Amino acid sequence: MKKNTVKVICLIPARGNSKGIKEKNTRSFGNKPLIAHTIESALKSNLFEHVIVSTDSQKIASIAKKWGADVPFIRPKKLATDKAAFDDVLMHAVKKLIKMNYKFDVILTRDCTAPFIDEKDMIGSLKLFLQSKCDAVFSVSKCHPNPYFGMFEQNSKKYLVPSKKFYKPIKRRQDAPLVYELNGLYINSKAILLKTGKMFTKKILPYEIDKEHGYLIDYDIQFTIAEMMYNLRKQ
C-alpha cells in the first residue's frame, strides 16, 4: 500500500495489571514478549506515521521502546483498571497526542493479545476505511458458536433459553443469521472520535480476516493454543 496523504498512526493499548493472564502483555511468546509481535508487525507494514503504546506500566513502556514503539506518555492508573471504559482510554490517547503535536487523521488500534494479525489484514482494513463513507472499520471473524444457534442464557426461572430468537426456528447452524465477533483491529477517524467521544458509532464496516489471524489470547489455555499455532506456522 502506497503512502497516502492521510496520516495514520497505530495505537497499542497495554495495561500492566491484566486480569485473565498475569502480565500477559510481557509474557514470553515465540521467544519475545507478546506485545513485541504487534509492534513488529505494525512497524513492518510501513503504514504508520508512528506506532504508539499506551500503558500505565513502566515495564511495558521499557519493552515497547526496546522493540521500536513510541511511548510518549504514561496512562493514568484510573484508566488501567477492570472498570475503565475503552472509549476513555482511546480518547485519553487521542487528546494527549494532539497536545503533544502528533499529526494524524486516522487511528488504527491494535490489541496486542491478537498477535497473528498481519500486514495484509492492516492494509486491507485501512483500504476499506479510506475508500468508504463510514465512521470506522473493525476486523471481524464469523462467530461460532452463534447466538442464534448453540448459545443459551437463563430466564427468570433459571431455565435455559436461546440467547437470540429468529423469526423462524433454526434447525441447523448453517441457517443461522451471520454474526461477527470483533478480534483486535479497530480503525477510527480522529475527527469523529473528537466529535462523539466514542469508537462505536452508527456507521461501522466489518473487515473479515482469517479466524486464525484474529485469534485472541485472554486465558491460559488460549495462550497455550496460540503457542502451538505459532510453532506450527514457523514449521
C-alpha positions as CSV (number, residue, x, y, z in Angstrom):
1,M,0.0,0.0,0.0
2,K,1.4,3.4,-1.0
3,K,1.7,6.2,1.5
4,N,-1.5,8.1,1.4
5,T,-1.9,11.8,2.1
6,V,-4.0,10.7,5.1
7,K,-1.8,10.4,8.1
8,V,-2.4,7.2,10.1
9,I,-1.0,6.2,13.5
10,C,-1.1,2.8,15.2
11,L,-2.1,2.7,18.9
12,I,-1.5,-0.3,21.0
13,P,-3.1,-0.2,24.5
14,A,-1.4,-2.5,27.0
15,R,-2.1,-2.2,30.7
16,G,0.1,-3.8,33.3
17,N,-2.5,-5.4,35.5
18,S,-4.1,-7.8,33.1
19,K,-6.8,-10.0,34.6
20,G,-7.1,-13.2,32.7
21,I,-3.4,-13.9,32.4
22,K,-1.0,-12.2,34.8
23,E,1.4,-9.9,32.9
24,K,0.3,-11.4,29.6
25,N,1.4,-8.4,27.5
26,T,5.0,-9.0,28.5
27,R,4.9,-12.8,28.8
28,S,7.3,-14.6,26.5
29,F,5.6,-15.8,23.3
30,G,7.8,-17.2,20.5
31,N,11.0,-16.1,22.3
32,K,9.9,-12.5,22.6
33,P,7.3,-10.5,24.7
34,L,3.8,-10.9,23.5
35,I,3.5,-7.2,22.8
36,A,6.6,-7.3,20.6
37,H,4.7,-9.2,17.9
38,T,2.1,-6.5,17.5
39,I,4.8,-3.7,17.5
40,E,6.9,-5.6,14.9
41,S,4.0,-6.2,12.5
42,A,2.8,-2.6,12.7
43,L,6.3,-1.3,12.0
44,K,6.9,-3.8,9.2
45,S,3.7,-2.7,7.5
46,N,5.2,0.8,6.9
47,L,1.6,2.2,7.1
48,F,2.0,4.4,10.1
49,E,3.5,7.8,11.0
50,H,4.0,6.4,14.5
51,V,3.4,3.2,16.4
52,I,2.4,4.2,19.9
53,V,1.9,2.2,23.1
54,S,-0.5,3.4,25.7
55,T,0.3,1.8,29.1
56,D,0.3,2.5,32.8
57,S,3.3,0.2,33.3
58,Q,6.9,1.3,33.2
59,K,7.9,-2.3,32.5
60,I,5.7,-2.4,29.4
61,A,6.9,1.0,28.4
62,S,10.5,-0.1,28.5
63,I,9.9,-3.2,26.5
64,A,7.8,-1.3,23.9
65,K,10.6,1.2,23.4
66,K,13.1,-1.6,23.0
67,W,11.0,-3.1,20.2
68,G,10.7,0.2,18.4
69,A,7.4,1.8,19.6
70,D,6.9,5.3,20.9
71,V,5.7,5.7,24.5
72,P,5.2,9.5,24.7
73,F,3.1,9.3,27.9
74,I,2.2,7.0,30.8
75,R,-1.5,6.2,31.1
76,P,-3.2,7.2,34.4
77,K,-3.8,4.3,36.8
78,K,-7.6,5.1,36.8
79,L,-7.6,4.2,33.1
80,A,-5.9,0.9,33.6
81,T,-8.5,-0.9,35.8
82,D,-11.1,-3.5,35.0
83,K,-13.7,-0.8,35.2
84,A,-12.0,1.6,32.8
85,A,-14.0,2.1,29.6
86,F,-12.1,1.7,26.4
87,D,-13.6,4.8,25.0
88,D,-11.9,6.7,27.8
89,V,-8.6,5.0,27.2
90,L,-8.8,5.8,23.5
91,M,-9.9,9.4,24.0
92,H,-7.1,10.0,26.5
93,A,-4.5,8.8,24.0
94,V,-6.0,10.9,21.1
95,K,-6.1,14.1,23.2
96,K,-2.6,13.5,24.6
97,L,-1.2,13.0,21.2
98,I,-2.8,16.1,19.8
99,K,-1.5,18.1,22.7
100,M,2.0,16.7,22.1
101,N,1.7,17.8,18.4
102,Y,1.5,14.4,16.8
103,K,-0.1,14.8,13.4
104,F,-2.7,12.2,12.3
105,D,-6.1,11.9,10.7
106,V,-6.8,8.2,11.4
107,I,-6.0,6.0,14.3
108,L,-5.7,2.2,13.9
109,T,-5.9,0.5,17.3
110,R,-4.3,-3.0,17.7
111,D,-5.0,-5.4,20.6
112,C,-1.6,-7.0,21.4
113,T,-3.4,-10.2,22.5
114,A,-4.1,-10.8,18.8
115,P,-0.5,-11.5,17.8
116,F,-1.3,-13.1,14.4
117,I,-2.9,-10.0,12.7
118,D,-0.5,-9.2,9.9
119,E,0.4,-6.6,7.3
120,K,-2.2,-7.9,4.8
121,D,-5.0,-7.5,7.5
122,M,-4.0,-4.0,8.3
123,I,-3.6,-2.9,4.6
124,G,-7.0,-4.4,3.7
125,S,-8.9,-2.9,6.5
126,L,-7.3,0.5,6.1
127,K,-8.0,0.4,2.3
128,L,-11.7,-0.3,3.1
129,F,-11.8,2.6,5.5
130,L,-10.2,5.1,3.2
131,Q,-12.5,4.1,0.3
132,S,-15.8,4.0,2.2
133,K,-18.1,6.6,3.6
134,C,-18.0,5.2,7.1
135,D,-17.1,6.2,10.7
136,A,-15.0,3.2,11.4
137,V,-13.8,-0.3,10.2
138,F,-13.4,-3.2,12.7
139,S,-11.7,-6.5,11.9
140,V,-14.1,-9.4,12.5
141,S,-14.4,-13.2,12.1
142,K,-17.6,-15.2,11.7
143,C,-18.9,-16.1,15.2
144,H,-19.0,-19.7,16.3
145,P,-21.0,-20.6,18.3
146,N,-23.7,-18.4,17.1
147,P,-26.1,-16.6,19.5
148,Y,-29.0,-17.7,17.3
149,F,-27.9,-21.4,17.4
150,G,-25.9,-23.1,20.2
151,M,-25.8,-20.3,22.7
152,F,-28.2,-20.1,25.7
153,E,-28.9,-18.0,28.7
154,Q,-31.1,-18.5,31.8
155,N,-34.5,-17.0,32.1
156,S,-36.2,-15.7,35.3
157,K,-36.9,-19.3,36.3
158,K,-33.3,-20.3,35.7
159,Y,-34.2,-22.4,32.6
160,L,-32.0,-22.3,29.5
161,V,-33.5,-20.3,26.6
162,P,-31.8,-19.3,23.3
163,S,-29.7,-16.1,23.6
164,K,-31.3,-14.7,20.4
165,K,-34.6,-15.6,18.7
166,F,-35.2,-15.6,15.0
167,Y,-38.5,-15.1,13.2
168,K,-38.5,-18.8,12.4
169,P,-37.0,-21.9,14.2
170,I,-33.4,-22.6,13.2
171,K,-32.6,-26.3,13.0
172,R,-29.1,-26.1,11.5
173,R,-26.1,-24.0,12.4
174,Q,-25.7,-23.1,8.7
175,D,-29.2,-21.5,8.7
176,A,-28.4,-19.0,11.5
177,P,-28.0,-15.3,10.6
178,L,-24.4,-14.2,10.1
179,V,-22.9,-12.9,13.3
180,Y,-19.4,-11.4,13.7
181,E,-17.1,-11.3,16.6
182,L,-14.5,-8.5,17.0
183,N,-10.9,-9.6,17.0
184,G,-8.4,-6.9,17.7
185,L,-8.1,-4.3,15.0
186,Y,-10.1,-1.0,15.0
187,I,-9.9,1.9,12.7
188,N,-11.4,5.3,13.6
189,S,-11.4,8.8,12.3
190,K,-9.8,11.3,14.6
191,A,-12.4,13.9,13.7
192,I,-15.3,11.6,14.5
193,L,-13.7,10.5,17.8
194,L,-13.3,14.1,18.8
195,K,-16.9,14.8,17.9
196,T,-18.5,11.8,19.5
197,G,-16.0,10.6,22.2
198,K,-16.9,7.1,21.1
199,M,-15.2,4.4,19.0
200,F,-18.6,2.6,18.5
201,T,-20.7,4.8,16.2
202,K,-23.6,4.1,13.8
203,K,-21.6,3.6,10.6
204,I,-19.0,0.8,11.2
205,L,-18.0,-1.6,8.5
206,P,-16.7,-5.1,9.1
207,Y,-13.4,-6.3,7.6
208,E,-13.3,-10.1,7.7
209,I,-10.0,-11.6,8.5
210,D,-8.9,-15.3,8.9
211,K,-10.1,-16.7,12.2
212,E,-6.5,-17.8,12.9
213,H,-5.2,-14.2,12.4
214,G,-7.9,-12.9,14.8
215,Y,-7.2,-15.5,17.5
216,L,-7.4,-13.6,20.8
217,I,-5.4,-14.6,23.9
218,D,-7.4,-13.9,27.1
219,Y,-6.8,-17.1,29.2
220,D,-4.0,-19.5,29.9
221,I,-5.5,-22.3,27.7
222,Q,-5.7,-19.8,24.8
223,F,-2.0,-18.8,25.4
224,T,-1.1,-22.5,25.2
225,I,-3.1,-23.0,22.0
226,A,-1.6,-19.8,20.5
227,E,1.9,-21.1,21.2
228,M,1.1,-24.3,19.4
229,M,-0.3,-22.3,16.4
230,Y,2.9,-20.1,16.4
231,N,5.2,-23.1,16.3
232,L,3.2,-24.8,13.5
233,R,3.3,-21.5,11.5
234,K,7.1,-21.4,11.9
235,Q,7.4,-25.0,10.6
